[in-house]
């Protein structure tokens, strides 16, 4: 969430458990990052990493999507935002 909140594009290299699901959201649904693809031996080469980093920093679409998500995250935590309201509801429930 920190990366999204700062508008940072992601380079995804999932290893275990929910990381594969997260990569699918980041790369396919939200389009704010790129995944690394292993070679025929199952390894991620330095050339693959270099290629994806270069694409990540030069792709205006990914940057725009990251900025859009950043703004959505910001709006959710300010007073009146969805996260703000949910937290207020949670605090009120604890008081009872």
Residue pairs with C-beta under 8 A, 6 or more apart in sequence:
1 73
3 10
4 32
4 66
4 69
4 70
4 73
5 70
5 73
5 74
6 70
7 66
7 67
7 69
7 70
8 66
9 32
9 33
9 34
9 56
9 57
9 59
9 62
9 63
9 66
10 26
10 27
10 32
10 33
10 34
11 33
11 34
11 36
11 49
11 52
11 53
11 56
12 19
12 22
12 23
12 26
12 27
12 33
12 34
12 35
12 36
13 35
13 36
13 44
14 20
14 22
14 23
14 35
23 33
23 35
26 32
26 33
26 35
27 33
27 34
27 35
30 65
30 69
31 61
31 62
31 65
32 62
32 65
32 66
32 69
33 56
33 62
34 52
34 55
34 56
34 62
35 52
36 44
36 48
36 49
36 52
37 44
37 48
38 44
38 48
39 45
39 48
56 62
75 81
76 82
76 83
76 84
77 83
77 84
78 84
